[in-house]
Amino acid sequence: MVVGIVAVCVVLAVLAFVLPQVSRHPERGTQRSLGAGTRVTGKAPGPLGRLFSKPFRSSSRAVGRSGSAGRRARGRMPF
């Protein structure tokens, strides 16, 4: 799962750098699917819910950061 999230982050960062406006839709779709995983695993009882949903929360945050980093880098380019 870790390799998949890293691959998605890299693809989103490159897509956000090349096509900033187009990258928002795949980023939101990825975050939506990770959010569904967070909601499902968060229903586990007690501390297990927080423990199981943590990888999905951190992955969603990483996807958002990689997309915004690509768009931010594109904005800093001189051309």
N, C-alpha and C positions, 0 to 999 in steps of 0.2 A: 504494500500500500504506500509505503514511503517513496519508493521509486516512481510510482504513478503520480503522486502529488508533486514531486520535484519536476517531472516531465511536464505536467500541466502548467506549473509556474513558469518554467522556461519558455514554453510555447506562448503563454499569455504575455510574458515580458517582451518577447520578440514581436508578437502581433501588435502589442500596444505601442511599440517603438515605430513600427512600419505603418500601421493603420490605426491611429489612436481612437477614432470614432467607432470603427468596426469592432474593436477589441472589447467594448463594454458588454455586448450581448453574450459572448462566450464566458466572460468573467461572471456575469450575473447568473448564467445557467449553472456554472460550476458551483458558485456559492449557494445557489438554491438547492442543488443536490446534496451538498455537504450539510446544509442546514436541516434537510430532512433526516439525514443520519444523526445529527445532533439531537433532534427532537425524539427520534425513535429510541436511541440509546439512553437518553436522559430520563426515560420512564422507568428505568431499572430502579429497584428500591434502595433508598438510603444513599450511602456514599458510592455505591457501585454506579449509580446513574451519572454522577459527576466524573467518575473515573473512566467510564466507557465513552462519554461524550467529549472528553477533552481532546482526543486526536482530531475529531471533526471540527471542533472550534478553532484549534490552532491551524489546521489546514485551510480553513476558510479565511482566516486572517492572513495566512501566507499568500493565498491566491489574490486577495485584495491588494496586498502590498506589492506583489510583483507586477500587477497590472498598472498600479499607480506609478511605480518606479519607471516602467517603460514609457509611460506618457510624460512623466516629469523629465526624463532624459531627452525625449524628443523635443520638448519645449525649450530645452537649454541649447539645442544645436544652433549654430550660427546661420544655417541656411533654411 
